[in-house]
Amino acid sequence: MKIFSLVTGLFFVAQMATAQVAPSFQFGLKGGFNLSKFSTENTFASENKAGGYGGVWARIGGAGIHLQPELYLSGKNTTLQSSSGLQNKVTFTSLDVPVLVGAKIGAAGVGIRLNTGPVASFVISEKQSFDQAASNVFNGRFKDQAFAWQFGTGLDLGKLSFDLRYEMGLSKLNAAGYPETKLNIFMLGLGLRLF
């Protein structure tokens, strides 16, 4: 009986070690919520607004290190306000493509992840809402693409994953109007591994 217990224990330890070392490929769905806020270097103020996102992810790696490309549609909302109180509500729908590098600690379907990497965003639609009096102030002409950097952590529980990330805008979003306007985002997501 002692030998059986020892062999079983050694087998379990070997499986845990192999789970971290052996190359693997995973694919799944994900979705969640975000809070967007413009970072500007002028007299405009911005407030956080909620949005959502959904798409797919893949994870390729071994030895606790992985590459995680993702593809998702994202709705980003924020409100800009001038020093005189004029407001512009801005809504973006974009196709976001993060390519993250990460490390995972854990075994047997449970693990904690750290991820970081660049994100390319391609604007599919953009809407600005301001009254006529504000049209001369809010003359922003937003670009069709932007680049950002994500930092985050995640928790894997079997086929479910939970992610908390911060996306820091690297490129300015506007060709004219608000000088040096960048979009910063907090993201909370839930993923489901399909295989």
Contacts in CASP RR format, 6 or more apart in sequence:
PFRMAT RR
TARGET T0000
AUTHOR 0000-0000-0000
METHOD contacts of the structure
MODEL  1
MKIFSLVTGLFFVAQMATAQVAPSFQFGLKGGFNLSKFSTENTFASENKA
GGYGGVWARIGGAGIHLQPELYLSGKNTTLQSSSGLQNKVTFTSLDVPVL
VGAKIGAAGVGIRLNTGPVASFVISEKQSFDQAASNVFNGRFKDQAFAWQ
FGTGLDLGKLSFDLRYEMGLSKLNAAGYPETKLNIFMLGLGLRLF
15 107 0 8 1.000
15 108 0 8 1.000
16 106 0 8 1.000
16 107 0 8 1.000
16 108 0 8 1.000
17 107 0 8 1.000
19 107 0 8 1.000
19 108 0 8 1.000
19 109 0 8 1.000
20 62 0 8 1.000
20 63 0 8 1.000
20 64 0 8 1.000
20 104 0 8 1.000
20 106 0 8 1.000
20 107 0 8 1.000
21 62 0 8 1.000
21 63 0 8 1.000
21 64 0 8 1.000
22 62 0 8 1.000
23 60 0 8 1.000
23 61 0 8 1.000
23 62 0 8 1.000
24 59 0 8 1.000
24 60 0 8 1.000
24 61 0 8 1.000
24 62 0 8 1.000
25 58 0 8 1.000
25 59 0 8 1.000
25 60 0 8 1.000
25 61 0 8 1.000
26 58 0 8 1.000
26 59 0 8 1.000
26 60 0 8 1.000
26 193 0 8 1.000
26 195 0 8 1.000
27 56 0 8 1.000
27 57 0 8 1.000
27 58 0 8 1.000
27 59 0 8 1.000
27 193 0 8 1.000
27 194 0 8 1.000
27 195 0 8 1.000
28 56 0 8 1.000
28 57 0 8 1.000
28 58 0 8 1.000
28 191 0 8 1.000
28 192 0 8 1.000
28 193 0 8 1.000
28 194 0 8 1.000
28 195 0 8 1.000
29 54 0 8 1.000
29 55 0 8 1.000
29 56 0 8 1.000
29 57 0 8 1.000
29 191 0 8 1.000
29 192 0 8 1.000
29 194 0 8 1.000
30 54 0 8 1.000
30 55 0 8 1.000
30 56 0 8 1.000
30 57 0 8 1.000
30 70 0 8 1.000
30 72 0 8 1.000
30 161 0 8 1.000
30 163 0 8 1.000
30 189 0 8 1.000
30 190 0 8 1.000
30 191 0 8 1.000
30 192 0 8 1.000
31 52 0 8 1.000
31 53 0 8 1.000
31 54 0 8 1.000
31 55 0 8 1.000
31 72 0 8 1.000
31 189 0 8 1.000
31 190 0 8 1.000
31 191 0 8 1.000
32 52 0 8 1.000
32 53 0 8 1.000
32 54 0 8 1.000
32 187 0 8 1.000
32 188 0 8 1.000
32 189 0 8 1.000
32 190 0 8 1.000
33 50 0 8 1.000
33 51 0 8 1.000
33 52 0 8 1.000
33 53 0 8 1.000
33 187 0 8 1.000
33 188 0 8 1.000
33 189 0 8 1.000
34 50 0 8 1.000
34 51 0 8 1.000
34 52 0 8 1.000
34 53 0 8 1.000
34 74 0 8 1.000
34 75 0 8 1.000
34 76 0 8 1.000
34 185 0 8 1.000
34 186 0 8 1.000
34 187 0 8 1.000
34 188 0 8 1.000
35 48 0 8 1.000
35 49 0 8 1.000
35 50 0 8 1.000
35 51 0 8 1.000
35 185 0 8 1.000
35 186 0 8 1.000
36 48 0 8 1.000
36 49 0 8 1.000
36 51 0 8 1.000
36 76 0 8 1.000
36 77 0 8 1.000
36 78 0 8 1.000
36 183 0 8 1.000
36 184 0 8 1.000
36 185 0 8 1.000
37 46 0 8 1.000
37 47 0 8 1.000
37 48 0 8 1.000
37 49 0 8 1.000
37 78 0 8 1.000
37 183 0 8 1.000
37 184 0 8 1.000
37 185 0 8 1.000
38 44 0 8 1.000
38 46 0 8 1.000
38 78 0 8 1.000
38 80 0 8 1.000
38 90 0 8 1.000
38 173 0 8 1.000
38 178 0 8 1.000
38 181 0 8 1.000
38 182 0 8 1.000
38 183 0 8 1.000
38 184 0 8 1.000
39 46 0 8 1.000
39 169 0 8 1.000
39 180 0 8 1.000
39 181 0 8 1.000
39 182 0 8 1.000
39 183 0 8 1.000
39 184 0 8 1.000
40 46 0 8 1.000
40 80 0 8 1.000
40 178 0 8 1.000
40 179 0 8 1.000
40 180 0 8 1.000
40 181 0 8 1.000
40 182 0 8 1.000
41 179 0 8 1.000
41 180 0 8 1.000
42 178 0 8 1.000
42 179 0 8 1.000
42 180 0 8 1.000
43 82 0 8 1.000
43 83 0 8 1.000
44 80 0 8 1.000
44 81 0 8 1.000
44 82 0 8 1.000
44 83 0 8 1.000
44 178 0 8 1.000
44 181 0 8 1.000
45 80 0 8 1.000
45 81 0 8 1.000
45 83 0 8 1.000
46 78 0 8 1.000
46 79 0 8 1.000
46 80 0 8 1.000
46 81 0 8 1.000
47 78 0 8 1.000
47 79 0 8 1.000
47 81 0 8 1.000
48 78 0 8 1.000
48 186 0 8 1.000
49 77 0 8 1.000
49 78 0 8 1.000
49 79 0 8 1.000
50 77 0 8 1.000
51 74 0 8 1.000
51 75 0 8 1.000
51 76 0 8 1.000
51 77 0 8 1.000
52 74 0 8 1.000
52 75 0 8 1.000
53 72 0 8 1.000
53 73 0 8 1.000
53 74 0 8 1.000
53 75 0 8 1.000
53 96 0 8 1.000
53 187 0 8 1.000
54 72 0 8 1.000
54 73 0 8 1.000
54 74 0 8 1.000
55 70 0 8 1.000
55 71 0 8 1.000
55 72 0 8 1.000
55 73 0 8 1.000
56 70 0 8 1.000
56 71 0 8 1.000
56 72 0 8 1.000
57 68 0 8 1.000
57 69 0 8 1.000
57 70 0 8 1.000
57 71 0 8 1.000
57 191 0 8 1.000
58 68 0 8 1.000
58 69 0 8 1.000
58 70 0 8 1.000
59 66 0 8 1.000
59 67 0 8 1.000
59 68 0 8 1.000
60 66 0 8 1.000
60 67 0 8 1.000
60 68 0 8 1.000
61 67 0 8 1.000
64 103 0 8 1.000
64 104 0 8 1.000
64 105 0 8 1.000
65 101 0 8 1.000
65 102 0 8 1.000
65 103 0 8 1.000
65 104 0 8 1.000
66 101 0 8 1.000
66 102 0 8 1.000
66 103 0 8 1.000
66 104 0 8 1.000
66 113 0 8 1.000
67 99 0 8 1.000
67 100 0 8 1.000
67 101 0 8 1.000
67 102 0 8 1.000
68 98 0 8 1.000
68 99 0 8 1.000
68 100 0 8 1.000
68 101 0 8 1.000
68 102 0 8 1.000
68 115 0 8 1.000
69 97 0 8 1.000
69 98 0 8 1.000
69 99 0 8 1.000
69 100 0 8 1.000
70 96 0 8 1.000
70 97 0 8 1.000
70 98 0 8 1.000
70 99 0 8 1.000
70 100 0 8 1.000
71 95 0 8 1.000
71 96 0 8 1.000
71 97 0 8 1.000
72 95 0 8 1.000
72 96 0 8 1.000
73 93 0 8 1.000
73 94 0 8 1.000
73 95 0 8 1.000
73 96 0 8 1.000
73 124 0 8 1.000
74 92 0 8 1.000
74 93 0 8 1.000
74 94 0 8 1.000
74 95 0 8 1.000
74 96 0 8 1.000
74 121 0 8 1.000
75 91 0 8 1.000
75 92 0 8 1.000
75 93 0 8 1.000
75 94 0 8 1.000
76 91 0 8 1.000
76 92 0 8 1.000
76 93 0 8 1.000
76 94 0 8 1.000
76 183 0 8 1.000
76 185 0 8 1.000
77 89 0 8 1.000
77 90 0 8 1.000
77 91 0 8 1.000
77 92 0 8 1.000
78 89 0 8 1.000
78 90 0 8 1.000
78 183 0 8 1.000
79 87 0 8 1.000
79 88 0 8 1.000
79 89 0 8 1.000
79 90 0 8 1.000
80 87 0 8 1.000
80 88 0 8 1.000
80 90 0 8 1.000
80 138 0 8 1.000
80 178 0 8 1.000
81 87 0 8 1.000
81 88 0 8 1.000
82 134 0 8 1.000
82 137 0 8 1.000
82 138 0 8 1.000
84 137 0 8 1.000
86 130 0 8 1.000
86 131 0 8 1.000
86 133 0 8 1.000
86 134 0 8 1.000
86 137 0 8 1.000
86 138 0 8 1.000
87 130 0 8 1.000
87 134 0 8 1.000
88 128 0 8 1.000
88 129 0 8 1.000
88 130 0 8 1.000
88 134 0 8 1.000
88 138 0 8 1.000
89 128 0 8 1.000
89 129 0 8 1.000
89 130 0 8 1.000
90 126 0 8 1.000
90 127 0 8 1.000
90 128 0 8 1.000
90 129 0 8 1.000
90 142 0 8 1.000
91 126 0 8 1.000
91 127 0 8 1.000
91 128 0 8 1.000
91 129 0 8 1.000
92 123 0 8 1.000
92 125 0 8 1.000
92 126 0 8 1.000
92 142 0 8 1.000
92 183 0 8 1.000
93 123 0 8 1.000
93 124 0 8 1.000
93 125 0 8 1.000
93 126 0 8 1.000
94 121 0 8 1.000
94 122 0 8 1.000
94 123 0 8 1.000
94 124 0 8 1.000
94 146 0 8 1.000
95 121 0 8 1.000
95 122 0 8 1.000
95 124 0 8 1.000
96 119 0 8 1.000
96 120 0 8 1.000
96 121 0 8 1.000
96 122 0 8 1.000
97 119 0 8 1.000
97 120 0 8 1.000
97 121 0 8 1.000
97 122 0 8 1.000
98 117 0 8 1.000
98 118 0 8 1.000
98 119 0 8 1.000
98 150 0 8 1.000
99 117 0 8 1.000
99 118 0 8 1.000
99 119 0 8 1.000
100 115 0 8 1.000
100 116 0 8 1.000
100 117 0 8 1.000
100 150 0 8 1.000
101 115 0 8 1.000
101 116 0 8 1.000
101 117 0 8 1.000
102 113 0 8 1.000
102 114 0 8 1.000
102 115 0 8 1.000
102 116 0 8 1.000
103 113 0 8 1.000
103 114 0 8 1.000
104 111 0 8 1.000
104 112 0 8 1.000
104 113 0 8 1.000
104 156 0 8 1.000
105 111 0 8 1.000
105 112 0 8 1.000
106 112 0 8 1.000
109 156 0 8 1.000
109 157 0 8 1.000
109 158 0 8 1.000
110 156 0 8 1.000
110 157 0 8 1.000
110 158 0 8 1.000
111 155 0 8 1.000
111 156 0 8 1.000
111 157 0 8 1.000
112 153 0 8 1.000
112 154 0 8 1.000
112 155 0 8 1.000
112 156 0 8 1.000
113 153 0 8 1.000
113 154 0 8 1.000
113 155 0 8 1.000
113 156 0 8 1.000
113 161 0 8 1.000
114 152 0 8 1.000
114 153 0 8 1.000
114 154 0 8 1.000
115 150 0 8 1.000
115 151 0 8 1.000
115 152 0 8 1.000
115 153 0 8 1.000
115 154 0 8 1.000
115 163 0 8 1.000
115 165 0 8 1.000
116 149 0 8 1.000
116 150 0 8 1.000
116 151 0 8 1.000
116 152 0 8 1.000
117 149 0 8 1.000
117 150 0 8 1.000
117 151 0 8 1.000
118 147 0 8 1.000
118 148 0 8 1.000
118 149 0 8 1.000
118 150 0 8 1.000
119 147 0 8 1.000
119 148 0 8 1.000
119 149 0 8 1.000
119 150 0 8 1.000
119 167 0 8 1.000
120 145 0 8 1.000
120 146 0 8 1.000
120 147 0 8 1.000
121 145 0 8 1.000
121 146 0 8 1.000
121 147 0 8 1.000
121 148 0 8 1.000
122 144 0 8 1.000
122 145 0 8 1.000
123 142 0 8 1.000
123 143 0 8 1.000
123 144 0 8 1.000
123 145 0 8 1.000
123 146 0 8 1.000
126 142 0 8 1.000
128 138 0 8 1.000
128 140 0 8 1.000
130 138 0 8 1.000
138 177 0 8 1.000
138 178 0 8 1.000
139 176 0 8 1.000
139 177 0 8 1.000
140 174 0 8 1.000
140 175 0 8 1.000
140 176 0 8 1.000
140 177 0 8 1.000
140 178 0 8 1.000
141 174 0 8 1.000
141 175 0 8 1.000
141 176 0 8 1.000
141 177 0 8 1.000
142 173 0 8 1.000
142 174 0 8 1.000
142 175 0 8 1.000
143 171 0 8 1.000
143 172 0 8 1.000
143 173 0 8 1.000
143 174 0 8 1.000
143 175 0 8 1.000
146 169 0 8 1.000
146 170 0 8 1.000
146 171 0 8 1.000
146 172 0 8 1.000
146 173 0 8 1.000
146 182 0 8 1.000
146 183 0 8 1.000
147 169 0 8 1.000
147 170 0 8 1.000
147 171 0 8 1.000
148 167 0 8 1.000
148 168 0 8 1.000
148 169 0 8 1.000
148 170 0 8 1.000
148 171 0 8 1.000
148 183 0 8 1.000
148 185 0 8 1.000
149 167 0 8 1.000
149 168 0 8 1.000
149 169 0 8 1.000
149 170 0 8 1.000
150 165 0 8 1.000
150 166 0 8 1.000
150 167 0 8 1.000
150 168 0 8 1.000
150 187 0 8 1.000
151 165 0 8 1.000
151 166 0 8 1.000
151 168 0 8 1.000
152 163 0 8 1.000
152 164 0 8 1.000
152 165 0 8 1.000
152 166 0 8 1.000
153 163 0 8 1.000
153 164 0 8 1.000
153 165 0 8 1.000
154 161 0 8 1.000
154 162 0 8 1.000
154 163 0 8 1.000
154 164 0 8 1.000
155 161 0 8 1.000
155 162 0 8 1.000
158 193 0 8 1.000
159 192 0 8 1.000
159 193 0 8 1.000
159 194 0 8 1.000
160 190 0 8 1.000
160 191 0 8 1.000
160 192 0 8 1.000
160 193 0 8 1.000
161 190 0 8 1.000
161 191 0 8 1.000
161 192 0 8 1.000
161 193 0 8 1.000
162 189 0 8 1.000
162 190 0 8 1.000
162 191 0 8 1.000
163 187 0 8 1.000
163 188 0 8 1.000
163 189 0 8 1.000
163 190 0 8 1.000
163 191 0 8 1.000
164 187 0 8 1.000
164 188 0 8 1.000
164 189 0 8 1.000
165 186 0 8 1.000
165 187 0 8 1.000
166 184 0 8 1.000
166 185 0 8 1.000
166 186 0 8 1.000
166 187 0 8 1.000
167 183 0 8 1.000
167 184 0 8 1.000
167 185 0 8 1.000
167 186 0 8 1.000
167 187 0 8 1.000
168 182 0 8 1.000
168 184 0 8 1.000
169 182 0 8 1.000
169 183 0 8 1.000
169 184 0 8 1.000
170 182 0 8 1.000
171 182 0 8 1.000
172 179 0 8 1.000
172 180 0 8 1.000
172 181 0 8 1.000
172 182 0 8 1.000
173 181 0 8 1.000
173 182 0 8 1.000
173 183 0 8 1.000
174 181 0 8 1.000
END
